[in-house]
């Protein structure tokens, strides 16, 4: 999880740095170069038919939601302080909790509803300056959270039959295709150094996704999830030293509430899973 957070944090910096290149061009590099680490995980016996899937419609839904999310966060990273975008991205579990009622028929208790309210309060505190000054870019991290929430639900459904590398493969392909479709809108020829950095966006993003999935596979969610909030520390450090961004007290207070909300949700899910196991054993 720590390696994943480091990779995601550096990727965010590179995406923010790439503001002179069209979003579609950066998306292409994110998707195409993101395929490289995936191919190292495909078992040799699956090389001939690794692309086959039992749930094509669910893969399409996951890719569409993921595309909405990644385009939104790319736009947000270019137009908002790094720490603000990262803080608001922590609200994704809040929307996942709400969506799970409709898509997974899960029952939400009072503790998780309380967490949802705390999280929304945190988001409102963070976005209040943007709303008051009519900064529409504050909407994009919220769209990212909604998209990622549906992604989390579809991955939960896909993981019963699909390997992690296959889920990541289709998403990376969809990002590449979307990026290629934007060529008519004008791409910029990168220098050799910029080309390497754009490739790093894909390599870091693809590797980070795989490391994240592996961390959830090898350890309890409640143990590794708190580590991801280190990304806010990285965002504050990078934002200050590279772009002279200083997070406001409202951003930090809102981030604290959003993180608290996410931790309550994750801890409650672990508690409910353990309670279910005890009942089954009895």
N, C-alpha and C positions, 0 to 999 in steps of 0.2 A: 504493500500500500504506500509506503514511504517513497519507493522508487517511482511509483505511478504518479504521485503528487508532484514530485520533482519534474518529471517529464511533462505533465500537463502545465505546470507553472511556466516552464521555459517555452512551451508551445504558445501559451497565451501571450508571452512577451513578444515572440516572433510575429504572431498575428497582428498585434497592436503596432509593431514596428513596420509591417508591410502595408501601411496605409496608402503608399504611392502606387500600389498594384491593385487592380480590380478584385473585388471579392470573389468573383467566379474563377479567376486565375489562381488565387490562393486556395480555393476549395479544390480545384483539380489536383494541385500538389498534395493537399491533405489526403485526398482519396487515393490517388495513384501510388504515391510513395508509402502510404499507409498499408498497401497490400504486401509490401516486402516482408515485414516481420510475420505476417499471417502465414505465408507459404512455408516458413520454417516449422510450423506446427502441424501441417497436414500430414497424416500418416502415409507412408509409402504405398500401402495397399489401396489407398483412396485416390491416388493421383489421377487415375483415368476418369473417375466419376465423382470427384470431390464436391462438385457444384450441385449435385442432386439433393433435393429436399422433399420432405413430406408435407411441409406447410408453406407453400409459395405465397398464399394470400397474406399470411401473418408476417412473412418477411417483407412483403411490399408495404404493409401498414407500418412496420417498424422503421423501414427506410424512409418513408414519407415523413413520419414524425421526427425522425432523426435529422432529416434535411432541414425541416423548418427550424429545429433547435439550433443546429450548427450555423446556419445562415444568420439567425438572430444574434447569437453570441458573438459571431465575427463582427457584425455591424456594431454591436454594443462595445466591444473591446476597442474599436477604432474611435469611438465618440464619447466614451465615459472614462473616468478614472479607473485604473485596473482594480483597486481594492473595492470599489463600488460594485463592479460587475461580479467579482468573485463572491462578495458578500451576498448579493441577491441570488446567485446561482445555488446557494445553500438551501434555498426555499423549495427546491424540487421535491423533496420527500413530503412536503405539505400537500402539494397538488397530487402526488402519487396516492396519498392516504384518501383524498376525496374521490379520485378516479377509481380506486379499488372497490368502492361501494357499487359502482355501476358495471365495471368490467369483470371483476372477480367475485362479486356478490359477498364481499367481506363485511362483517359487522364492526362498526367503529364505536368504541366505548368513550366514556366521558374524559378519560385521561388524554386520549389521542385528539379528541375534539378541542380540549384545552390547549394542546400543543399547536393545533392548527390556528387557533385564535392568537396565540402568542407569536407564531411565525408571521401571520398576516400583519400584526401590529408592527413587528420588526421591519417588514417590507415597506409599510406605509411611512415609517420614520425615515428609512433610507431614501425613498423616492420623493418625499415631501418637497425638498428644494427643487427637484426637477419638475414636478407637477406645477409648483407655484410659478416657475419661470417658463412653463410650456415647453419643456425639453422632451420631445417625443421619444428620444433615444432611451429614456428610462423604461419604456414599454418593452423593448427588445429582451432584456434579461428575464422579464416575466413570461414572455412568449417562449423563451428558451426553457424555463422551468416547466411550463405546461407541456412542451414537446418532449422533454426528457422524462417527465412523469409517465407519459404514455409509452415511451421507449422502455422504461423500467418494467411496466406491466407486460408488454409484448415479449420482452426478453425472459421474463418469469414464465410465460406460457411456452415460449420456444425451447427453453432449456431442458424441458422434459424429454425431448427427442433430438434436439439439434446440438452439435458440439459448438463450443465458444468460437472457434476459428471460422466456422461456416457463417455464423451470425455476423461476425465482424467483416467477413469477405463480402457479403452482399451489400453491407452498408458502405464499405469503401468503394465498391464498384459504382453504387448509386451517386456518391459524392463526385467521383471522377466524371461520370456522364453529365451531371448537372453543370460541373465546371466547364466541360467541353462545349456545352450548349451556349455558353456566354461568350464564345470567341467573337461572334459578329459584333458584340458590343464594345470590342476593343481591348486587346491584351497588350501588355507592355513587355518588350524584350528585356529580360533581366541580365544584369552583369554576371560574371562568373561567381562572385561572392554572393550576390543576391540569389542566384540559382541554387547554390548550396544551402543557403538559409531557408529558402522556400521548400526544398526537399526535406530539410530537417523538420518542418512543420508536420509533414506526413509521417515521417519516421517516428517522431516523438509521440504524435497523436495515436498512431497505430499501436506502438509499443505500450503506451500508457493504458490504453483500453484493455489490452491483453493482461497486463500486470494487475489491473483493477479486478478483472474477473478471477484471476488466479488467487488474489488475496481473499476474496469472498469464498473461494472453493476450499482453501486450506485452513481458514480460521473463522471463528464466529464473527458475525457482522458487528456485534457490540464491541468487540475488541479492536478491530481495525478501522471502523468508521471514524472514531474521534481523530485519528491521524490525519484524515483528509482536511481537517480544518487548519492544518499548518499552511495550506495554500493561501489563506488570508495573510499570514505572516510574510510569506514569500511575495505576495502581491503588494503589500505595503512597502517592503524593502525595494523591490524592483521599481515600483511606481515612483518612489522617492528619489532614488539614485539615477534613474534613467530619464524620467519625465518631470521630476520635481513636484510630484503629486503628494499632497499631505491629506490623509483622510480626515473628514470632519468628525466632531464628537457624535453627531447624529448618525453618521455612517457606522461608527464603531458600536454605538448603542444598539442600532438596528441589527447589526451583524451578530451581536451577543444574543439578542432575542431570537433571531432566526436559528442560530446554532443550538441554543437551548431547546427550541421547538423540535429540531431534527433529532437531537439526542433523546428527548422524551419519546418520540415516535419509535426510534430504533430500539430503545430499552424496553418499551412496551411490547413490541413485536417479539423480542427474544423471550420475554416473560410469558407471553401467551403461548409461544411454541413449546416452552418447557412445561407449562401447565397441561397442554394437550398431550404431551408424551407421558406425563405422570398418569393421566386418566386412562390412556391406552394400556399402560403397563398394569394398571389395577384391574 
